[in-house]
């Protein structure tokens, strides 16, 4: 990530964070930009800042002992990163990669800890974000148990759309990553391929050069049944 000069107040107004960050504290907040494909954090890394995703989309994943990456979830603004590490005092649990270009605000752990002492709104915000993560994890587990593979795959395709509209090619869907995807949504590689072929025959998606393009976003949203991995 690259630190850049930008108006912190613009993002604070956009996401209505005025009550969270007093005016005097805002000079301590940095702005970072990143590009699609950047690995923002890696498992085991020591963080010193709390991050707020205000532009773009990221994926959070774990690398197995065999060297394969298993996607845990996706995040869009306003997402908080580093909160678990801040609260528990641990190193990074999961790696983070940018799916699109974006921007994050950051405040040092030391500054946040000092602000906590006199600013209950920040403590409340952190509690809400941790609770939201538990809810998201529970929701994903429910999807794996209750919904068919077609729904899970459609939800996945929508969630990795880097522009939020499902109109771009996804390197995530190259053949070498399909085994990983099959494991993540809880199915076999063979069954996943059958579902992909069915969606292709129904003109929902197009497979080209080892990647996938969503060509009927409305049908895909209908198939996803409102359940998105976020």
N, C-alpha and C positions, 0 to 999 in steps of 0.2 A: 504494500500500500504506500501511497505517496501523500505526504501532508501537503495541503494546499490552502491558499488564502480564500476564504469564502465567508459569507455572512451566516454566522451561527443563528442569529435571530430569525432569519428567514425560515429555517427548518423548525425552530422552536415555535414560531407562529403557525406554520403549516400543520404541525402535529399537536398543537395546543399544549405545549409543555411549559408554559409560562409559570404555572404553579410548582412545577417540578424543579426548575432551575431559577433561583433568584437572580436578579439582574447582576449583582456583584460577582456571582459565581461564573457567569458565562464567559468571562475572559479566560477561564481555565480550560475551556472546552476547545479541543482541536477538531479539525475537519480533515478526513482522509478520503482519497479517491482510489478506486481499484478498477481493474479491467476484467472482462470475461476471461475465465480460465486461470486467473490468479489464485494460488493457494494462500488463503489469508492467515490461517492458523493450522498447526499440526499437533497431533496427539503428543503430549509430554512437554509441550512448550510452556514456558512460564510467562503469564500475562501480568502486566502492570497497569492496564487500563480497562475500563468498562466501555463497551462499544454499543452504539445505537445505529442500526441500519435505517437510513433515511431515503436511500435511492437504490434500486436494483434488486437482484434476487440471488440468494446463495443456497448451496446445498451443504448439509452437515452429514459427514460420513465417518465410518470406522474402518480402519485397515486391519484385516485379519492376520493371524500368524503366517498364513500362506501367501500373504501379499495382495489379497483381493480386497477391494473396497466395497463396503456394504452401506448403502445410503440409509440414513436414519430419518431424515425429514428435510423439508425445504422451508425457507424463510423469506418473507417479503416485509417491507416497512409496515408498521414500526416494530422491528425486532430487536431484542436485547441479547448481546453476546458477552460472555465473560462473567455473567452474574453468579453462576454456580461456582466458578473458580474464585470469584471475589468473596463469596459468603463462606465457602469451605476452606479457602486458602490452599487449593490444590492446583496442579498443573492442568493444562487443557485436556479435556476428556475425549473430545471428538474433533477431527479435522474439519476445516471449513474451506470450501472452494466457491468462487464467484461463477454464477451461471450467466450473468450479464454484467455490463459496466455498472458502477454504482458509487455511492458515497456513504461514509459512516462518520458519525460524531464520536468523540472519545473523551473521557475524563479519567484522570489517574485514580487508582485505588485509594491513594493517600488523600486526595481531594474529596473523593466520595465519602470516605470514612469520616472526615472532618465535617462534611455537610450533614451527614446522618445525625450528628449530635444535636443539631438545632432545627432540623427540617423533617418533620414526620411524613410529609408528602412523598419524600424519596423512599423512605422505608416502606410505605404503603405500595408504592409503585413496584418495588423489588418483590414484595410478597405476591402481588398480582401476577407478575411475569413468571415467577416460579410456579404458581398455581396453574397458569396457562400452559406451561410446559407439561405438567402432569396430565392435564386434560387432553392435550394434543396426543401424548403417548397413549393414553387410554383410548382415544378415538381411533387411532391407527390400529391398535390391537383389535378393536371391535370390527373394523373393516375387514381385517384378515379373517376373522372368525365368521362373520355374518354375510358378507357379500361375495358374489361369484367373481371369477378371475376377470371377466369382461369389465366389470365395474371398477375393480382395482386397477386394471391396466389403463382404462380411460381416465381415471383420476390421476394416475401417475403422469400420463402424457400431458394433461392440462397443467399439472403442477410444475413440470420442467420447462414450460414455455417461457423463454427468456424475456419476451416482450409482453407477457400477460394475455396474449390473444391467440396463442397456439398457431402462429403462422410461419414459424421458422423451422429450419432443419435442426435436428438434435444429435450432436455427436454422442450423447449418452446412449443412443440406441444402436450404435454400431455393433455388428455381430459379436465381437469379443466381449461385449458387456451384457448380452442377453442372458447368459447363465446367472450373472449377478442379479439382474433384474428379476428373473424367475424366482430365485431364492428370496429376494426381498418381499415380493408380493405373495409368496407362499404357494408356488406352483412348480411344475416341472418345465424344463426347457422345451420339451416336445409340445406340451399343452400350450405354452406361451406362443410358440410358433403357429399353432393352429388358430389361436385367437387373433394373432396379427394378420394371418392370411384372410380370415373372415372379415376383419375390419377393412382390409385392402379391397376385397371383393365387393364390399358394400360402399366403396368410395368414401370412407371416412378418413382413411390415411393413404399415403403413397410411400412405398419403400423404394429408395433410389440410392445407389452407391453406398450401401451399407448403413444408411441413415433413414429417418422417417420424417415425413412432412404431413402435418395435419391439414387436410383439404376441406373438411366439413366440420367446422368448429361447433355448430349447433347440434349436429348429430352426436358429436363426442361428448358435449355437455349433457345431452339427454341420457346418453349411455352411462355417464358417470353418476347420474342420479343425485347430483348435488354434493357428492362426497369427494372432497379434494384433499390430497395429502399436503397439509399446510400446518 
